[in-house]
Amino acid sequence: MGKRVHSQEVRNAALRLLKERGVDIKDIAEIVYEMQSPYAPDLKLDACIESVLAVLEKREMQHAILVGVELDKLAEAGRLSEPLQSIIEQDEGLFGIDETIAIGAVFTYGSIAVTTYGHLDKAKTGIIKKLDTKTGKGVHTFLDDLVAAIAANASSRLAHHLRDEEEGRLDNGRHQEEQDAG
């Protein structure tokens, strides 16, 4: 049996990959802010950053990042077999596996996250648009969808958190969902 990988190592690798690929936590938080500020006029960017970081603690999200970014990097290096190489390199519109991985990670935060992901995937908000634009040698076929998934999850998490806060349902500053998840 292989070596068991500690969850902190996986988290750190996912965060490092985002940074290496030019994605800052603040970039994602700005999308969350844009999605939630119409419903929460007192919302601060710091709350959005906190929500993004909480989403990045989830193994499903970390694993999706590791797999998706690895495939993007392999495509950049021309190391995939054909026709997969061309499909990922060109971000073929009918491919859909990039969205499938992202949607799998979005299910963690419920139907609001799923519909928000769909909106972000179509609207290409903020850094998602930059990643989706095919310029230079960079391949971000998976990364743009993963960033949309992180933002959608963080937005949904924040919406639930704000409602719980409004209703006085927070216990010692922790959201009930986080307590249930352990």
C-alpha positions in Angstrom: 0.0 0.0 0.0 1.3 3.5 -0.9 2.0 6.3 1.5 -1.0 8.1 2.9 -0.9 11.8 2.0 -1.7 14.1 4.9 -4.6 16.5 4.2 -2.4 19.5 5.0 0.0 18.5 2.2 -2.9 18.2 -0.3 -4.3 21.6 0.8 -0.9 23.3 0.4 -0.4 21.7 -3.0 -3.8 23.0 -4.2 -3.1 26.5 -2.9 0.4 26.4 -4.5 -1.0 25.3 -7.8 -3.6 28.2 -7.9 -0.8 30.7 -7.2 1.6 29.1 -9.8 -1.2 29.4 -12.4 -1.8 33.1 -11.6 -4.9 32.8 -9.4 -4.9 34.8 -6.2 -7.4 34.2 -3.4 -8.4 37.8 -3.7 -9.3 37.3 -7.4 -11.8 34.7 -6.4 -13.1 36.7 -3.4 -13.8 39.6 -5.7 -16.1 37.3 -7.7 -17.8 36.2 -4.5 -18.2 39.8 -3.5 -19.8 40.7 -6.9 -22.2 37.8 -6.5 -23.2 38.5 -2.8 -23.0 42.2 -2.3 -26.4 42.9 -3.9 -27.9 40.8 -1.1 -25.6 42.0 1.7 -25.0 45.8 1.5 -22.6 45.6 4.5 -20.5 42.8 3.0 -16.7 43.2 3.2 -14.1 41.6 0.9 -12.5 40.0 4.0 -15.6 37.9 4.6 -15.4 36.8 0.9 -11.7 35.9 1.3 -12.6 33.9 4.5 -15.3 32.0 2.6 -12.9 31.2 -0.3 -10.3 29.9 2.1 -13.0 27.7 3.9 -14.0 26.2 0.6 -10.4 25.4 -0.2 -10.3 23.4 3.0 -12.7 20.8 1.4 -10.9 17.7 0.1 -13.3 17.6 -2.9 -12.2 21.0 -4.0 -8.5 20.3 -3.4 -8.7 17.0 -5.4 -10.5 18.7 -8.3 -7.8 21.4 -8.4 -5.0 18.8 -8.3 -6.5 16.8 -11.2 -7.6 19.7 -13.3 -4.4 21.7 -13.1 -2.3 18.6 -13.8 -4.3 18.0 -17.0 -3.8 21.6 -18.0 -0.1 21.4 -17.4 0.3 18.1 -19.3 -1.6 19.7 -22.2 0.7 22.7 -22.1 3.7 20.4 -22.3 2.2 18.4 -25.2 2.3 15.3 -23.1 -1.2 13.9 -23.6 -2.1 11.4 -26.3 -4.2 12.4 -29.3 -7.0 13.3 -29.6 -7.1 14.3 -25.9 -4.1 16.6 -26.4 -5.9 18.7 -29.1 -9.2 18.6 -27.3 -7.8 20.0 -24.0 -5.3 22.3 -25.7 -8.1 23.9 -27.8 -10.7 23.8 -24.9 -13.1 22.0 -27.3 -16.6 23.3 -26.6 -18.2 19.8 -26.6 -15.6 18.3 -24.3 -17.5 19.0 -21.0 -15.2 17.0 -18.7 -13.7 20.2 -17.3 -17.2 21.3 -16.3 -18.0 17.8 -15.0 -15.1 17.9 -12.6 -16.0 21.4 -11.4 -19.7 20.5 -11.0 -18.7 17.5 -8.9 -16.8 19.9 -6.5 -19.8 22.3 -6.5 -22.2 19.8 -5.2 -20.6 20.1 -1.8 -22.4 23.4 -1.3 -25.8 22.7 -2.6 -28.2 23.9 -5.3 -27.3 27.6 -4.9 -23.7 26.7 -5.7 -24.7 24.7 -8.7 -26.8 27.5 -10.2 -24.2 30.1 -9.3 -21.6 27.9 -11.1 -23.7 27.8 -14.2 -24.0 31.6 -14.2 -20.2 32.1 -13.7 -19.4 29.5 -16.4 -21.5 31.4 -18.9 -20.7 35.0 -17.7 -17.0 34.4 -17.3 -16.7 37.0 -14.5 -13.4 38.5 -13.3 -10.4 36.2 -13.4 -12.5 33.5 -15.0 -12.6 35.5 -18.2 -8.9 36.0 -18.1 -8.3 32.3 -17.7 -10.8 31.4 -20.4 -9.2 33.7 -23.0 -6.9 31.6 -25.1 -3.7 33.7 -25.4 -0.1 32.5 -25.4 0.8 28.9 -24.6 -1.1 28.7 -21.3 -3.8 26.0 -21.1 -6.5 26.7 -18.6 -9.2 24.4 -19.8 -9.8 23.0 -16.3 -8.6 26.0 -14.3 -11.3 28.5 -15.4 -14.0 26.1 -14.4 -12.3 25.2 -11.1 -12.1 28.9 -10.2 -15.8 29.3 -11.1 -16.5 26.3 -8.8 -14.5 27.8 -5.9 -16.3 31.1 -6.3 -19.7 29.5 -6.6 -19.1 27.4 -3.4 -17.7 30.4 -1.5 -20.7 32.5 -2.6 -23.2 29.8 -1.5 -21.4 29.2 1.8 -21.4 33.0 2.4 -25.1 33.3 1.6 -26.0 30.6 4.0 -23.6 32.0 6.7 -25.2 35.5 6.3 -28.7 34.1 6.6 -27.7 32.1 9.7 -26.1 35.3 11.2 -29.3 37.2 10.4 -31.4 34.6 12.2 -29.0 34.4 15.1 -28.2 30.7 14.3 -24.4 30.9 14.7 -22.8 29.1 17.6 -19.6 30.6 18.9 -18.9 32.2 15.5 -19.1 28.9 13.6 -21.6 28.2 10.9 -23.8 25.1 11.7 -22.9 23.6 8.3 -19.2 23.6 9.4 -20.0 22.0 12.7 -22.0 19.3 10.9 -19.2 18.6 8.4 -16.7 18.2 11.3 
